[in-house]
Amino acid sequence: MNIVADIGGTNMRVAGSSDTTRFDEPIILGTPKEYDQGVVALAEAMKNVAASRMIESVVIGIRGSVSREKGRSNAPTYHSICV
């Protein structure tokens, strides 16, 4: 199972693909304002998408830009995400 996630300022979307040619319908949920809550919500959504299948890869897009100097996201809510 391959997982793709998009963390936006308002919503997160998580979808899976068994064959890397098309994705299943995504799970859409609100983006929590707190980092720790966001990590838990994202992990739970990924588990639900995988549905007991082994996860082979994960790709996550986040809102905002990345600071090359700091190696971190500049997104206001998720500034502590290392990249």
Secondary structure, DSSP 8 states (H G I E B T S, - for coil): -EEEEEE-SSEEEEEEESSSS-----EEEE--SSHHHHHHHHHHHHHHHHTTS---EEEEEESS-EETTTTEE--SS-TT-B-
